[in-house]
């Protein structure tokens, strides 16, 4: 029943205006005399302000994976707003019984109840019953919730007569605006119950692991008892507070029996029971998420992407107030596949770190983000340990670090540029044993960026050149060939191809447009590289990495987040790139490693073994794996190292990132039917001529036949060591520390 201030005034008149003022002040400590005239009091209670402004309550923002399962949540206040019919009736009765038993009779100010509480609390020597009405308590909570600073919050809680009178006036206005049911619903959603739980739904989950609609009598009485003193009855802290909470529960049960809300035998039976708490952890933020790196990426995306708000302040406010449900792109199967593949080869305590991102071609949807270290702070806030606060899979804008040089994975952009300019698969030229980029290189501003002081070698380091075509130069990842190819097609066109495919430095700085651009001198992150390679799998269609596909607002409105895609290169060019990069698994640096379905990719090993990469894809999934030392890749190269309990004379793209990629992709695609790449237009890309190639191939075949005859002879004589064979540039190195033998090139540069 809705009642206005007139009813209150009639009640006050019956007892006298002075009694009304005393009732307003009864719950306050004695702070001094009050010089308020009868006329002032009357005017205060009749000339009411509007109902207080009510901002949407801060709630949890929940992250769901692609299957609809929650894996993280953000909140400034752990709260889930529910309707009154979603709260157990016994909970409504319990809160009314202990906080405002005359709630349904008064109009915001309960004169009799306030005086009774004053007498009861005085006799008990402590707070056993509330002095303010539920409506007054609601007003106080609203004013605290609306505060934008600690000073304003302190003022909203200050034990002053002026605040009490302000609350009373607002309470009378609210009683005029809302029904009792609406007021009770608002109160139960805004109240703090302790243990970090705001609102009855969060409290029911936190204390008893049940929904508010399923609370029992004893549970409801427990929560109702916690509202008055949430900090000294917080059951998550210690046994003493749990004892106080039980005492408060029993007071509530006694009061409910007095008011005949429950039969006394039932109330007494509930008093004999223990609290039976089932405290449910309610972790917030990415530290408590099962997928912390993906969680961190989503969090930063919400704060930095204009699609989620025009200004950063607007985006921060939206996230802080919460109440959103974010449906993300994360695929648990792919995520587990990446995590297991990394954990099998790199330990959390290793200073060398591995990171992998998986992205769906054609949509940009990020399916997995995994790293070898756990996310969070190390004990004692040490820099090095099993944890890190950097998002090792992403760029600095999404919580990552500086990234690692991408190495020869960047050769694909030179390859795509050459194919778009009319180069053919078998077209090439003679290469020398070393190359000095002394001329022919200009950046996109037209400036000469030649480097006559640099000398480039091939990865095998043997010092001799020879004929190389687009095919052989790609499969063998020949540095000098690609430097010369970049010189011929133009540095700026290569840079433009890379940018069209989303390439940007991990630290946010401009790309270094230098002759060794094609050798991957720019520091990158796995998400960016995986998205670029996914574009090849989507026949040249580049899509910006996407982590959120739908936002459900607190009002239930759904907002879809569509992919942001563009055709970066021609479809025919992408088909041709896919054809050549497929050969990396059958004729190149990844020979002998396969995922059992059509795939394409590129290894990347940096000069001096500062880092190693593998990036590859199928038409259904792309992934990029990076490995480097977290302490600094230049100071701590990947040579003569033990990683995951195994010794590596040197880590290159095919020896560690490659196997991680193979294991993770095989598992992630286990239930996906294989699809083939589109066959390239051989009329456009087939054929071509490379001077000296015919003679070189014949010599290679002859050397192969001689080698086979010699090896058969050694076997017959019982001599020789038939070692595991991989690509021709690799030898087998038997390390002194035991364990699995790692394959490595003698003096690799960029692979």
C-alpha positions in Angstrom: 0.0 0.0 0.0 1.4 3.4 -1.0 1.2 6.1 1.6 2.1 9.8 1.4 3.6 12.3 3.8 0.1 13.3 4.9 -0.4 10.1 6.7 2.9 10.5 8.4 2.0 14.0 9.5 -1.3 12.8 10.9 0.7 10.3 13.0 3.0 13.0 14.1 0.1 15.2 15.0 -1.3 12.5 17.2 1.9 12.3 19.2 3.0 15.9 18.9 5.5 17.5 16.5 8.2 17.3 19.2 7.7 13.5 19.3 8.2 13.4 15.5 11.5 15.2 15.8 12.7 12.9 18.6 11.8 9.9 16.4 13.9 11.4 13.6 16.8 11.8 16.0 16.4 8.6 18.1 18.9 6.5 16.2 21.6 9.1 16.4 24.3 9.4 19.1 24.0 12.5 21.2 26.0 15.1 19.4 24.6 18.4 21.0 21.5 20.3 21.3 19.2 20.9 18.3 17.8 24.4 17.7 14.9 23.5 15.5 11.5 25.2 15.9 8.2 23.5 15.6 7.5 25.5 12.4 10.9 24.4 10.9 10.2 20.8 11.6 6.7 21.0 10.1 8.1 22.7 7.0 10.9 20.1 6.8 8.4 17.2 6.7 5.9 18.8 4.3 8.0 20.7 1.8 9.7 17.6 0.4 12.5 17.4 -2.3 12.3 15.1 -5.3 13.2 11.4 -4.7 17.0 11.0 -4.8 18.7 10.4 -8.1 19.3 6.7 -8.6 22.2 5.7 -10.8 22.2 2.1 -12.1 23.8 -0.1 -9.4 27.3 -1.3 -10.0 27.1 -5.0 -11.0 29.4 -7.8 -12.2 30.5 -7.9 -15.9 30.6 -11.6 -16.8 32.8 -13.1 -19.6 31.5 -16.2 -21.3 33.4 -18.5 -23.7 31.9 -19.5 -27.1 30.0 -22.3 -25.4 28.3 -19.9 -22.9 30.4 -20.9 -19.9 31.7 -18.2 -17.5 35.4 -17.9 -17.2 36.0 -14.5 -15.7 34.2 -11.5 -14.2 35.0 -7.8 -13.5 33.4 -5.7 -10.8 33.9 -2.8 -8.5 31.0 -4.3 -6.4 30.1 -7.9 -6.5 26.4 -7.6 -7.3 23.7 -9.2 -9.5 20.4 -7.2 -9.5 17.3 -9.4 -9.2 13.5 -8.8 -9.2 11.6 -9.2 -5.9 9.9 -12.4 -7.2 13.4 -13.8 -7.6 14.0 -13.5 -3.9 12.7 -16.2 -1.5 9.6 -14.9 0.5 11.3 -15.9 3.7 14.2 -13.6 2.9 11.9 -10.7 2.5 10.2 -11.5 5.8 13.5 -11.9 7.6 14.8 -8.5 6.6 11.6 -6.7 7.4 11.4 -8.4 10.8 14.8 -7.4 12.0 15.2 -4.0 10.2 11.7 -2.5 10.0 8.9 -4.6 11.4 6.4 -1.8 10.8 7.6 -1.3 7.2 4.2 -2.0 5.7 2.4 0.4 8.1 4.5 3.6 8.1 5.2 6.1 5.3 9.0 6.3 5.7 9.2 7.3 9.3 8.2 4.7 11.9 7.8 6.6 15.2 6.8 3.7 17.3 9.4 1.4 15.8 12.2 3.9 16.2 11.4 4.6 19.9 11.1 0.8 20.5 14.5 0.2 18.9 16.0 3.0 21.0 14.7 1.3 24.2 15.7 -2.2 23.2 19.2 -1.3 22.1 19.7 0.8 25.3 18.8 -2.2 27.5 20.9 -4.6 25.5 23.9 -2.3 25.5 24.3 -2.8 21.7 22.5 -2.7 18.4 19.8 -5.5 18.3 17.2 -3.7 16.3 17.5 -0.9 13.6 16.4 2.6 14.3 16.0 3.8 10.8 13.2 2.5 8.5 14.1 0.4 5.5 13.3 3.4 3.3 15.7 5.6 5.2 18.4 2.9 4.9 17.7 2.7 1.2 18.2 6.4 0.9 21.5 6.3 2.8 22.7 3.5 0.5 21.7 5.4 -2.6 23.6 8.6 -1.4 26.7 6.5 -0.8 26.3 4.8 -4.1 26.0 8.1 -5.9 29.2 9.5 -4.3 32.1 10.0 -6.6 34.8 10.5 -4.0 35.8 9.2 -0.6 34.9 12.6 0.9 31.4 12.4 -0.5 31.0 8.8 0.8 32.2 9.9 4.2 29.6 12.7 4.3 26.9 10.3 3.2 27.7 8.1 6.2 28.5 10.8 8.8 26.5 10.5 12.1 25.1 14.0 11.9 21.6 15.3 12.6 21.5 17.1 9.3 22.2 13.9 7.4 19.5 12.1 9.3 17.0 14.8 8.5 18.0 14.8 4.8 17.5 11.0 4.7 14.1 11.4 6.3 12.9 13.9 3.8 14.2 11.7 0.9 12.5 8.7 2.5 9.2 10.4 2.6 9.6 11.4 -1.0 10.5 7.8 -2.0 7.4 6.5 -0.2 5.3 8.8 -2.3 7.0 7.7 -5.5 7.3 3.9 -5.0 5.2 1.0 -3.7 6.4 -1.0 -0.7 7.4 -3.8 -2.9 9.5 -1.6 -5.1 11.2 -0.1 -2.1 12.0 -3.5 -0.6 13.3 -4.8 -4.0 15.7 -1.8 -4.2 16.9 -2.2 -0.7 17.7 -5.9 -1.0 19.7 -5.2 -4.2 21.7 -2.3 -2.8 22.5 -3.5 0.7 25.9 -4.7 1.7 25.9 -8.1 3.4 29.7 -8.5 4.0 32.4 -10.8 2.5 32.4 -8.6 -0.6 28.8 -9.3 -1.5 26.5 -6.5 -2.5 22.8 -7.3 -2.9 21.0 -10.4 -1.7 21.7 -12.5 -4.9 25.5 -12.1 -4.6 25.2 -12.7 -0.8 23.3 -15.9 -1.2 25.9 -17.1 -3.7 28.8 -16.0 -1.6 27.6 -17.4 1.8 25.7 -20.5 0.8 26.3 -21.1 -3.0 22.6 -20.9 -3.8 20.4 -18.4 -5.6 18.4 -15.9 -3.5 15.2 -17.6 -4.7 16.3 -20.8 -2.9 17.3 -19.5 0.5 16.0 -21.5 3.5 14.7 -19.9 6.8 18.1 -20.3 8.5 20.0 -19.0 5.5 17.7 -16.0 5.1 17.9 -15.2 8.8 21.7 -15.3 8.6 21.9 -12.8 5.7 19.3 -10.6 7.4 21.4 -10.6 10.5 24.6 -9.7 8.5 23.2 -6.4 7.1 23.4 -4.4 10.3 27.0 -5.2 11.0 28.5 -6.6 7.8 32.2 -6.1 8.8 32.1 -7.6 12.2 30.0 -10.6 11.0 32.0 -11.3 7.9 32.3 -15.2 7.9 35.2 -15.3 5.4 37.6 -13.7 7.9 37.7 -15.8 11.1 35.9 -18.0 13.6 35.1 -15.0 15.9 33.1 -13.3 13.2 31.3 -16.5 12.3 30.3 -16.8 16.0 28.9 -13.2 15.9 27.1 -14.0 12.7 25.4 -17.0 14.3 24.3 -14.8 17.2 22.8 -12.3 14.8 21.0 -15.1 12.9 19.4 -16.3 16.1 18.3 -12.7 17.0 16.6 -12.6 13.6 14.9 -15.9 14.1 13.7 -14.9 17.6 12.2 -11.7 16.1 10.5 -13.6 13.3 8.9 -15.8 15.9 7.7 -12.8 17.9 6.1 -11.3 14.9 4.5 -14.7 13.9 6.3 -14.8 10.6 7.3 -18.4 11.5 6.1 -20.8 14.2 8.3 -20.7 17.3 9.2 -24.4 17.1 10.4 -24.0 13.6 12.5 -20.9 14.6 14.0 -22.7 17.6 14.9 -25.7 15.5 16.7 -23.4 13.1 18.6 -21.8 16.0 20.0 -25.2 17.0 21.5 -25.8 13.6 25.1 -24.7 12.7 25.5 -21.9 10.1 26.3 -24.5 7.4 28.1 -22.0 5.3 29.3 -22.9 1.8 31.5 -20.0 1.1 31.8 -19.6 -2.7 34.9 -17.8 -3.9 33.9 -14.8 -6.0 37.2 -13.8 -7.7 37.2 -10.7 -9.8 39.6 -9.6 -12.5 41.9 -11.7 -14.6 44.1 -13.0 -11.7 41.2 -15.3 -10.8 40.3 -16.3 -14.3 41.0 -19.8 -15.7 42.0 -18.1 -18.9 43.9 -15.0 -17.7 45.6 -13.9 -20.9 42.4 -13.9 -22.9 40.6 -12.2 -20.0 43.2 -9.4 -19.9 42.9 -9.0 -23.6 39.2 -8.5 -23.3 39.6 -6.1 -20.4 42.0 -3.9 -22.4 39.9 -4.1 -25.5 36.9 -2.7 -23.5 39.0 0.2 -22.4 40.7 1.0 -25.7 38.3 0.2 -28.5 36.0 3.1 -29.5 33.3 0.6 -30.4 32.6 0.2 -26.7 32.4 4.0 -26.0 33.4 7.3 -27.6 35.9 8.3 -24.9 38.1 6.3 -22.4 36.2 7.9 -19.5 32.9 6.6 -20.9 34.4 3.2 -21.4 35.9 3.1 -17.9 32.5 4.1 -16.4 30.7 1.5 -18.4 33.1 -1.2 -17.2 33.0 0.0 -13.6 29.2 0.0 -13.4 29.2 -3.4 -15.0 26.1 -5.5 -15.4 27.2 -6.6 -18.8 27.4 -10.2 -20.2 30.2 -10.4 -22.7 30.1 -13.4 -25.1 33.6 -13.9 -26.3 35.3 -15.8 -29.1 37.3 -18.1 -26.8 37.1 -21.8 -27.7 37.9 -24.0 -24.7 39.1 -26.9 -26.9 41.6 -24.8 -28.7 42.7 -23.0 -25.5 43.4 -26.3 -23.8 45.3 -27.6 -26.9 47.6 -24.5 -26.8 48.1 -24.7 -23.1 49.0 -28.4 -23.1 51.3 -28.1 -26.1 53.3 -25.3 -24.5 53.3 -26.9 -21.0 54.8 -30.1 -22.5 57.8 -28.2 -23.8 58.4 -25.1 -21.7 58.3 -24.9 -17.9 56.8 -22.1 -15.9 60.2 -21.5 -14.1 62.1 -21.3 -17.4 63.3 -17.7 -18.2 62.5 -18.6 -21.8 58.8 -18.1 -22.5 56.6 -19.5 -25.2 53.3 -17.9 -26.2 50.6 -18.8 -28.7 47.6 -17.2 -30.2 45.0 -19.0 -32.4 42.6 -17.0 -34.7 39.9 -18.1 -37.1 40.5 -17.1 -40.7 37.8 -14.9 -42.2 36.4 -13.6 -38.9 39.4 -12.6 -36.8 37.9 -14.4 -33.9 40.6 -15.2 -31.3 40.1 -18.8 -30.3 43.0 -19.2 -27.8 45.7 -17.3 -26.0 48.2 -19.3 -24.0 51.7 -18.8 -22.5 54.2 -20.9 -20.6 54.0 -18.7 -17.4 51.1 -18.3 -15.2 49.5 -14.9 -14.9 50.0 -12.8 -11.7 52.6 -11.6 -9.3 55.5 -13.7 -8.1 56.2 -14.2 -4.4 57.9 -11.1 -3.1 57.1 -9.3 -6.3 60.2 -10.8 -7.9 60.7 -10.0 -11.6 61.6 -13.6 -12.6 59.6 -16.6 -11.5 56.7 -18.8 -12.6 54.3 -15.9 -13.0 54.2 -12.6 -15.0 51.9 -9.6 -15.1 52.6 -9.1 -18.8 50.2 -10.5 -21.4 52.8 -12.5 -23.2 50.5 -13.2 -26.1 49.5 -9.6 -26.9 50.8 -6.1 -27.7 51.3 -3.4 -25.1 47.9 -1.9 -25.8 46.4 -5.2 -24.5 48.7 -5.6 -21.5 51.7 -7.1 -23.3 55.3 -6.3 -23.4 57.7 -5.3 -26.2 57.4 -8.5 -28.1 60.1 -10.4 -30.0 61.5 -9.9 -33.4 59.4 -12.0 -35.8 62.3 -13.2 -37.9 61.7 -14.9 -41.3 57.9 -15.1 -40.8 58.0 -11.6 -42.4 59.3 -13.1 -45.7 55.6 -13.9 -46.5 54.9 -10.2 -47.1 57.7 -9.9 -49.6 56.5 -13.2 -51.2 52.9 -11.8 -51.5 54.2 -8.5 -52.9 56.3 -10.3 -55.5 53.4 -12.5 -56.6 51.1 -9.5 -56.9 53.7 -7.9 -59.2 53.7 -10.8 -61.5 56.4 -13.1 -60.3 56.1 -16.8 -60.9 56.8 -19.8 -58.8 60.0 -20.9 -60.7 61.2 -17.4 -61.4 64.4 -16.3 -59.6 68.0 -15.3 -59.9 71.6 -16.1 -58.8 72.4 -15.2 -55.2 75.9 -14.5 -53.8 77.4 -15.9 -50.6 76.7 -12.7 -48.8 74.8 -9.5 -49.4 75.3 -5.9 -48.5 72.2 -3.7 -48.7 74.1 -0.7 -50.0 71.5 0.6 -52.4 68.0 0.3 -53.8 66.0 0.6 -50.6 63.6 3.4 -49.9 61.0 3.7 -47.2 57.4 4.8 -47.7 58.4 8.4 -47.3 60.8 8.1 -50.2 63.9 8.3 -48.1 66.9 6.1 -48.8 67.4 3.6 -46.0 70.4 1.7 -47.4 72.8 0.1 -44.9 76.2 -0.3 -46.5 77.7 -1.3 -43.2 75.6 -4.5 -42.9 76.4 -7.9 -44.4 73.7 -10.5 -44.7 74.4 -14.3 -44.7 72.2 -17.3 -45.4 71.1 -19.3 -42.5 73.4 -22.3 -43.2 76.4 -19.9 -43.0 78.4 -21.8 -45.6 79.2 -18.6 -47.4 78.3 -19.8 -50.9 75.3 -18.7 -53.0 73.6 -20.1 -56.0 70.4 -20.0 -58.0 67.2 -19.6 -56.0 63.6 -19.3 -57.3 60.5 -18.0 -55.5 59.8 -21.6 -54.6 63.2 -22.7 -53.4 64.0 -19.4 -51.7 60.7 -19.7 -49.7 61.0 -23.4 -48.8 64.7 -23.1 -47.7 64.0 -19.6 -46.2 67.1 -18.1 -48.0 67.9 -14.8 -46.4 70.0 -13.3 -49.3 67.4 -14.3 -51.9 64.7 -12.5 -49.9 66.8 -9.4 -49.3 67.4 -9.2 -53.1 63.8 -9.9 -53.8 62.7 -7.1 -51.5 65.1 -4.8 -53.2 63.6 -5.7 -56.6 59.9 -5.4 -55.7 60.5 -2.4 -53.4 60.7 -2.0 -49.6 57.7 0.3 -49.4 55.3 -2.1 -51.3 56.3 -4.9 -48.9 55.7 -2.6 -45.9 52.3 -1.7 -47.4 51.4 -5.4 -47.8 52.3 -6.1 -44.2 50.3 -3.1 -42.9 47.3 -4.2 -45.0 47.5 -7.5 -43.1 47.4 -5.8 -39.8 51.1 -5.8 -39.0 52.0 -3.3 -36.3 54.8 -3.3 -33.7 53.9 -4.8 -30.3 55.1 -1.6 -28.6 52.9 0.7 -30.7 55.9 2.5 -32.3 56.0 2.9 -36.1 57.3 0.0 -38.1 61.0 0.1 -38.8 61.2 0.4 -42.6 64.7 -0.8 -43.1 66.3 -3.2 -45.6 66.1 -6.1 -43.2 62.3 -5.6 -42.8 61.8 -8.9 -44.8 64.0 -10.7 -42.2 61.6 -9.6 -39.4 63.5 -7.0 -37.4 60.3 -5.6 -36.0 59.2 -6.8 -32.5 55.8 -8.5 -32.8 53.2 -10.3 -30.6 51.5 -13.7 -31.4 48.0 -12.2 -31.8 49.1 -9.8 -34.5 51.2 -12.4 -36.4 48.4 -15.0 -36.2 45.8 -12.5 -37.5 48.1 -11.7 -40.5 48.7 -15.3 -41.4 44.9 -16.0 -40.9 44.4 -13.6 -43.8 46.2 -16.0 -46.1 44.0 -18.8 -44.9 40.9 -16.6 -45.7 42.2 -16.0 -49.3 43.5 -12.5 -48.6 40.7 -11.3 -46.3 42.2 -9.7 -43.2 40.1 -9.3 -40.1 41.1 -7.3 -37.1 41.5 -9.6 -34.0 38.1 -10.0 -32.4 37.6 -11.2 -28.8 34.0 -10.1 -28.1 31.1 -11.0 -30.4 28.1 -9.9 -28.3 27.3 -7.6 -25.4 24.2 -8.1 -23.4 23.3 -4.9 -21.5 21.8 -4.9 -18.0 18.4 -4.1 -19.5 18.6 -7.3 -21.7 19.4 -5.5 -24.9 21.8 -7.4 -27.2 24.5 -5.7 -29.1 26.4 -7.7 -31.7 30.0 -6.9 -32.5 30.6 -7.7 -36.1 34.0 -8.6 -37.6 36.1 -5.8 -39.0 37.5 -7.2 -42.3 38.9 -6.0 -45.6 40.4 -7.6 -48.7 44.1 -7.0 -48.0 45.5 -8.9 -51.1 44.0 -10.5 -54.1 42.4 -13.9 -53.7 44.6 -15.4 -56.4 47.7 -14.0 -54.8 46.7 -15.5 -51.4 46.1 -18.9 -53.2 49.6 -18.7 -54.6 51.1 -17.9 -51.2 49.3 -20.8 -49.7 50.6 -23.1 -52.4 54.2 -22.1 -51.7 53.9 -22.1 -47.9 52.4 -25.5 -47.9 55.7 -26.7 -49.3 57.4 -25.6 -46.1 56.1 -28.8 -44.5 57.0 -31.1 -47.4 60.1 -29.5 -49.0 61.3 -26.9 -46.5 62.3 -26.0 -43.0 59.4 -28.0 -41.4 59.9 -31.2 -43.4 58.9 -34.2 -41.3 56.4 -32.3 -39.2 52.7 -32.5 -40.1 49.2 -32.1 -38.6 47.7 -34.6 -41.0 45.7 -32.1 -43.1 46.5 -29.3 -45.6 48.5 -26.6 -43.8 50.8 -23.8 -44.7 53.3 -21.8 -42.6 56.7 -20.2 -42.1 59.5 -20.6 -39.6 61.3 -17.7 -38.1 64.6 -17.7 -36.3 66.4 -14.5 -35.6 70.0 -13.5 -36.0 71.9 -14.7 -33.0 69.0 -16.8 -31.8 67.4 -13.9 -30.0 64.0 -15.4 -30.6 62.2 -18.1 -32.6 58.8 -18.3 -34.2 56.4 -20.5 -36.2 53.3 -19.1 -37.8 51.0 -21.4 -39.8 47.4 -21.9 -40.8 44.7 -24.0 -42.4 41.5 -22.7 -44.0 39.9 -23.2 -40.5 42.5 -22.0 -38.0 45.7 -20.0 -37.8 48.2 -19.8 -35.0 51.5 -18.1 -34.2 54.0 -19.3 -31.6 56.9 -17.2 -30.2 59.8 -18.2 -28.0 62.2 -15.8 -26.3 63.8 -15.0 -23.0 61.6 -12.9 -20.8 64.7 -11.1 -19.3 65.6 -9.7 -22.7 66.1 -11.4 -26.0 69.3 -9.6 -26.9 71.0 -10.2 -23.6 69.9 -13.8 -23.3 69.8 -15.5 -26.7 68.3 -19.0 -27.2 71.7 -20.8 -27.5 73.1 -23.3 -25.2 70.0 -23.4 -23.1 67.8 -25.9 -21.3 64.1 -25.4 -21.8 61.5 -27.7 -20.3 64.2 -30.1 -19.1 65.7 -30.5 -22.6 68.9 -29.1 -24.0 69.1 -27.0 -27.1 72.4 -26.0 -28.7 70.3 -23.3 -30.3 66.5 -22.8 -30.7 65.2 -22.2 -34.2 61.7 -22.0 -35.6 61.4 -25.7 -36.5 62.9 -27.1 -33.3 60.6 -25.6 -30.6 57.9 -23.2 -31.9 57.2 -25.6 -34.8 56.4 -28.7 -32.6 54.3 -26.6 -30.2 52.3 -25.4 -33.3 51.9 -28.9 -34.6 50.7 -30.4 -31.3 48.3 -27.5 -30.5 46.8 -27.3 -34.0 46.4 -31.1 -34.2 44.4 -31.2 -31.0 42.4 -28.0 -31.7 41.3 -29.3 -35.1 40.7 -32.9 -34.1 36.9 -32.8 -34.7 37.0 -30.4 -37.7 36.8 -32.0 -41.1 40.0 -31.2 -43.2 39.6 -28.6 -46.0 42.0 -27.9 -48.8 43.4 -24.6 -50.0 42.2 -23.3 -53.4 44.5 -24.4 -56.1 46.5 -21.5 -57.5 46.1 -20.1 -61.0 49.0 -21.8 -62.7 48.5 -19.8 -65.8 49.3 -16.7 -63.9 51.8 -18.0 -61.3 53.2 -21.3 -62.7 56.5 -21.7 -64.6 59.2 -19.1 -64.7 62.9 -19.2 -65.2 65.9 -19.0 -62.9 69.4 -18.9 -64.4 71.5 -21.9 -63.4 68.6 -23.7 -61.6 68.5 -26.6 -64.0 72.2 -27.3 -63.5 72.0 -26.9 -59.7 69.1 -29.3 -59.4 70.9 -31.9 -61.5 74.0 -31.5 -59.3 71.9 -31.9 -56.2 70.2 -35.0 -57.5 73.7 -36.5 -58.4 75.0 -35.6 -54.9 71.9 -37.3 -53.4 72.5 -40.5 -55.4 76.2 -40.6 -54.4 75.3 -40.0 -50.8 72.8 -42.8 -50.7 75.3 -45.2 -52.3 77.9 -44.2 -49.7 75.5 -44.6 -46.8 74.4 -48.1 -48.0 78.1 -49.0 -48.2 78.7 -47.8 -44.7 75.7 -49.8 -43.5 77.0 -52.9 -45.1 80.4 -52.4 -43.5 78.7 -52.0 -40.1 80.1 -48.5 -39.8 78.6 -45.0 -39.8 75.9 -43.4 -37.8 72.6 -43.2 -39.5 71.1 -40.1 -37.9 67.6 -38.7 -38.0 67.2 -36.5 -41.1 65.3 -33.4 -41.4 65.8 -30.5 -43.8 69.2 -30.5 -45.5 70.4 -27.4 -43.7 70.1 -29.1 -40.3 72.6 -31.3 -38.6 72.0 -33.4 -35.4 73.6 -32.1 -32.3 74.1 -34.5 -29.4 74.1 -32.3 -26.3 76.1 -33.0 -23.2 73.2 -32.8 -20.9 71.2 -35.7 -22.1 67.5 -35.6 -22.9 66.0 -35.3 -26.4 68.4 -34.2 -29.1 67.5 -30.8 -30.6 68.2 -30.1 -34.3 69.9 -26.9 -35.2 71.8 -25.3 -38.0 75.5 -24.6 -37.8 75.3 -20.8 -38.0 71.7 -19.8 -38.5 70.6 -16.2 -39.1 67.0 -15.5 -39.9 64.9 -18.6 -40.6 
